[in-house]
Amino acid sequence: MARTLALPGFVVAAIALVVGIFVLSGGPGGSAGATVAGVRPVLGDATASVVIVEYGDFQCPSCGAFARSVEPQLRAAYIDSGLARLEWHDFAWIGPESREAANAARCAGDQGRFWEFHDRLYQSQAGENQGAFSRDRLKAMGAGLGLEPDAFGACVDSGRYAGAVQADFQAVRSLGLNGTPTFFIGSQRIVGAQPFEVFAQVLDAQLGR
């Protein structure tokens, strides 16, 4: 199941038009998507021809289920081998701790540790907006990963990437997406923590297997 967000009626009515433009433009993995939020977190070979674009929220239970169970299989079968890359987009809609966690993950990225912090966040889910992703706890997670504490703490406290996180959210709304996690592989959309086999079927088709 995907965690869903209720959208205004005019947004829902525009989904077909927006998605049509989205598909014709080559999807969210192009240069426009890369520049809207600065440096885009990417897992795998940046030159891999197939891109798995993920829109996620670090408080989303379905996103956590995907990260803990399906993503490791995708890494082993497609990403580590250079066949595909995973491109992260923040869809931080569940509440303030979603935005704090997204900012902190970008801060970890400053030290080359975005994906490790991403994994730690999903391992540390404990309810929504109940303090699991407070700034103090986020900084403690960074310390546990060995991040340089002063630089990381200053980045978290200042909300350095709040604008980038918000830019991602606005881009998501313009696409009419209303559930996390949502994935695009080429023009194919996958919603929710679907089994590995669902992703493998789409990836294999993209790879001409």
C-alpha positions in Angstrom: 0.0 0.0 0.0 1.1 3.6 -0.6 0.6 6.4 1.8 -1.7 8.8 0.0 -2.1 12.6 0.1 -5.5 14.2 -0.7 -5.1 16.7 -3.6 -7.3 19.7 -4.5 -9.9 19.0 -7.2 -8.3 21.2 -9.8 -5.0 19.3 -9.4 -6.7 16.0 -9.8 -8.5 17.3 -13.0 -5.1 18.3 -14.4 -3.3 15.0 -13.8 -3.9 13.6 -17.3 -2.5 16.7 -19.0 0.4 17.0 -16.7 1.4 13.4 -16.9 1.2 13.6 -20.7 3.6 16.5 -20.8 5.8 14.6 -18.2 6.0 11.5 -20.4 6.7 13.4 -23.6 9.5 15.4 -21.9 11.3 12.1 -20.9 10.1 12.0 -17.3 11.6 13.3 -14.1 15.1 12.0 -14.6 16.2 14.7 -17.1 18.2 17.9 -16.6 15.2 20.0 -15.4 14.6 17.6 -12.5 18.3 17.6 -11.7 18.5 21.4 -11.3 15.3 22.2 -9.4 16.7 21.0 -6.1 20.5 21.4 -6.6 22.5 18.2 -6.5 20.2 15.3 -6.9 21.0 12.2 -4.7 21.7 9.3 -7.0 22.6 5.7 -6.1 24.6 3.8 -8.6 26.5 4.6 -11.8 25.5 8.1 -13.0 25.8 7.0 -16.6 23.4 4.0 -16.3 20.9 4.2 -19.1 17.9 3.1 -17.0 16.8 5.4 -14.2 14.5 4.5 -11.3 13.1 7.8 -10.0 11.7 7.6 -6.5 9.5 10.1 -4.7 9.5 9.4 -1.0 8.9 10.6 2.5 11.2 9.4 5.3 8.2 9.1 7.7 6.1 7.0 5.2 5.7 3.4 6.4 5.4 2.1 2.8 8.6 3.9 1.8 10.3 2.3 4.8 9.1 -1.1 3.8 10.4 -0.6 0.3 13.8 0.7 1.5 14.2 -2.2 3.9 13.1 -5.1 1.7 12.8 -4.3 -2.0 15.6 -1.7 -2.5 18.4 -4.1 -1.4 17.2 -6.6 -4.0 17.2 -3.8 -6.7 20.7 -2.8 -5.6 22.0 -6.3 -5.9 20.3 -7.1 -9.2 20.4 -3.9 -11.1 22.2 -1.0 -9.4 25.5 -2.4 -8.2 26.0 -4.0 -11.6 25.6 -0.6 -13.4 22.4 -1.6 -15.2 20.3 1.1 -13.5 20.6 4.0 -11.1 18.2 5.2 -8.4 17.4 8.9 -8.3 15.9 10.4 -5.1 13.2 13.1 -5.0 11.8 14.4 -1.7 8.0 14.1 -1.3 8.1 15.4 2.3 4.4 15.8 3.0 3.5 13.9 6.2 4.6 16.7 8.5 7.4 18.8 9.9 9.6 15.8 10.8 9.4 14.7 7.2 11.0 18.0 6.1 13.6 17.9 8.9 14.6 14.4 8.0 14.8 15.3 4.3 17.0 18.3 5.1 19.2 16.2 7.3 19.7 13.6 4.6 20.8 16.3 2.2 23.2 17.5 4.9 24.6 14.0 5.2 25.0 14.1 1.4 27.5 17.0 1.9 29.8 14.5 3.5 29.0 11.8 0.9 26.7 9.8 3.2 23.2 10.6 1.9 22.3 6.9 1.2 23.7 5.7 4.5 21.7 8.3 6.3 18.6 7.5 4.1 18.9 3.8 5.3 19.3 4.9 8.9 16.2 7.0 8.8 14.1 4.2 7.4 15.5 1.9 10.1 14.5 4.4 12.8 10.9 5.1 11.9 8.7 5.3 15.0 5.4 6.9 14.4 4.8 10.2 12.6 5.7 13.6 14.0 6.3 12.1 17.5 9.9 13.1 17.9 11.7 10.3 16.1 13.1 12.7 13.7 13.7 15.7 15.9 16.8 17.7 15.2 18.6 16.3 18.2 17.8 12.7 17.1 18.8 13.5 13.6 22.1 14.8 14.8 22.6 11.7 17.0 22.0 9.6 13.9 24.7 11.5 12.1 27.1 11.0 15.0 26.3 7.3 14.9 27.4 7.2 11.2 30.6 9.1 11.9 29.6 12.4 10.3 31.7 15.4 11.2 29.4 16.7 14.0 29.9 20.5 13.8 29.3 20.8 10.0 26.4 18.3 10.1 24.8 20.0 13.1 25.1 23.5 11.6 23.5 22.2 8.4 20.6 20.6 10.3 20.0 23.6 12.5 20.1 26.1 9.7 17.7 24.1 7.4 20.2 24.6 4.6 18.3 22.4 2.2 14.8 23.4 3.2 14.4 25.3 0.0 15.5 22.3 -2.1 13.1 20.0 -0.2 10.2 22.4 -0.8 11.2 22.7 -4.5 10.9 19.0 -4.8 7.5 19.1 -3.1 6.2 21.7 -5.5 7.5 19.7 -8.5 5.6 16.6 -7.1 2.4 18.6 -6.8 2.8 19.8 -10.4 2.9 16.2 -11.5 -0.3 15.3 -9.7 1.3 12.6 -7.6 -0.6 11.7 -4.4 1.1 8.7 -2.9 4.4 7.7 -1.4 6.4 6.0 -2.5 5.9 6.6 -6.2 8.4 5.5 -8.8 8.9 6.2 -12.5 11.0 3.9 -14.7 10.8 5.5 -18.1 7.1 6.3 -18.6 6.0 3.5 -16.3 4.6 4.5 -12.9 4.8 2.2 -9.9 2.9 3.3 -6.7 3.6 1.7 -3.3 6.1 -0.8 -2.0 5.4 -3.3 -4.7 7.3 -6.7 -4.8 10.7 -6.9 -6.4 9.2 -8.8 -9.3 7.1 -5.8 -10.3 10.1 -3.6 -10.6 12.2 -6.4 -12.3 9.6 -6.8 -15.0 9.6 -3.1 -15.9 13.4 -2.8 -15.6 14.0 -5.9 -17.8 11.6 -4.4 -20.4 13.6 -1.2 -20.4 16.9 -3.1 -20.7 15.5 -5.1 -23.6 15.7 -8.4 -21.8 
